[in-house]
């Protein structure tokens, strides 16, 4: 990973802002909703200045990797768990509300 445009960095997971929606859990509490992430943190990899992959990890050793479109094009084959989990989550979401009628 040598080169000035190649970097790996870590960020702690924090739902809902830094956690993929398919891994975010919402629990209703007495003071409103509480958000939890199934993962503890993420290691992001940048190659030649562009996002390449982000691996979400948990303390129990569970991981899932989110590959960028550029990474997918370069790799040709990759572990699709992140994309599969997202598609399954998206299929459970309600359809968007229709646009509001303009008032006269």
C-alpha positions as CSV (number, residue, x, y, z in Angstrom):
1,X,0.0,0.0,0.0
2,X,2.9,2.3,-0.6
3,X,2.3,5.7,-2.0
4,X,1.0,9.1,-0.9
5,X,-2.6,8.4,-2.1
6,X,-2.9,5.1,-0.2
7,X,-4.2,5.3,3.4
8,X,-6.0,3.1,5.9
9,X,-7.8,4.6,8.9
10,X,-10.1,3.5,11.6
11,X,-13.4,5.0,12.9
12,X,-15.6,3.8,15.7
13,X,-19.1,2.8,14.6
14,X,-21.9,5.1,15.9
15,X,-25.4,4.5,14.8
16,X,-27.2,6.0,13.0
17,X,-24.5,8.4,11.5
18,X,-21.6,6.0,11.1
19,X,-23.2,2.6,10.7
20,X,-24.7,1.2,7.5
21,X,-28.6,1.1,7.7
22,X,-28.7,-2.7,7.3
23,X,-26.7,-3.0,10.5
24,X,-28.4,-0.3,12.6
25,X,-30.9,-1.4,15.2
26,X,-33.4,0.9,16.8
27,X,-34.8,0.2,20.3
28,X,-37.6,2.3,21.7
29,X,-36.8,3.6,25.1
30,X,-38.5,5.7,27.7
31,X,-36.7,8.8,26.4
32,X,-37.1,8.0,22.7
33,X,-35.4,5.8,20.3
34,X,-31.8,4.4,20.9
35,X,-29.7,3.4,18.0
36,X,-27.2,0.5,18.1
37,X,-24.7,-0.7,15.4
38,X,-24.0,-4.4,15.0
39,X,-20.4,-3.5,14.4
40,X,-17.9,-1.7,16.7
41,X,-15.8,0.1,14.1
42,X,-14.6,0.3,10.5
43,X,-11.3,0.4,8.8
44,X,-11.4,2.4,5.5
45,X,-8.9,1.9,2.8
46,X,-8.1,4.5,0.2
47,X,-6.1,3.6,-2.9
48,X,-4.6,6.3,-5.2
49,X,-6.7,8.9,-3.3
50,X,-10.1,7.1,-3.9
51,X,-12.2,5.0,-1.5
52,X,-11.5,1.3,-2.1
53,X,-13.1,-0.6,0.8
54,X,-14.4,-0.3,4.3
55,X,-14.3,-3.3,6.6
56,X,-16.8,-3.2,9.5
57,X,-15.7,-5.2,12.5
58,X,-17.1,-6.4,15.8
59,X,-15.4,-7.5,19.0
60,X,-16.6,-11.1,18.5
61,X,-14.5,-11.2,15.3
62,X,-17.4,-10.8,12.9
63,X,-16.6,-8.6,9.8
64,X,-18.2,-7.5,6.6
65,X,-16.5,-5.5,3.8
66,X,-18.1,-2.7,1.8
67,X,-16.4,-2.4,-1.6
68,X,-16.5,0.8,-3.7
69,X,-17.6,0.6,-7.3
70,X,-13.9,1.2,-8.3
71,X,-12.8,-1.7,-6.2
72,X,-15.5,-4.0,-7.7
73,X,-14.4,-3.0,-11.2
74,X,-10.8,-3.7,-10.4
75,X,-11.3,-6.9,-8.4
76,X,-13.9,-8.6,-10.7
77,X,-15.0,-10.8,-7.8
78,X,-15.6,-9.9,-4.2
79,X,-17.5,-11.1,-1.1
80,X,-21.0,-9.7,-1.7
81,X,-22.3,-10.1,1.9
82,X,-22.5,-6.3,2.4
83,X,-24.4,-5.8,-0.8
84,X,-26.7,-8.8,-0.1
85,X,-27.4,-7.6,3.4
86,X,-28.3,-4.1,2.1
87,X,-30.6,-5.5,-0.6
88,X,-32.4,-7.7,2.1
89,X,-32.7,-4.7,4.4
90,X,-34.0,-2.4,1.5
91,X,-36.7,-5.0,0.6
92,X,-38.1,-4.7,4.1
93,X,-38.5,-0.9,4.0
94,X,-41.9,0.7,3.3
95,X,-42.3,2.4,-0.1
96,X,-41.7,6.2,-0.1
97,X,-44.7,8.4,0.5
98,X,-46.2,9.9,-2.6
99,X,-45.4,13.6,-3.2
100,X,-47.7,16.1,-1.5
101,X,-50.3,17.8,-3.6
102,X,-49.6,21.5,-4.0
103,X,-52.0,23.7,-2.1
104,X,-53.8,26.5,-3.9
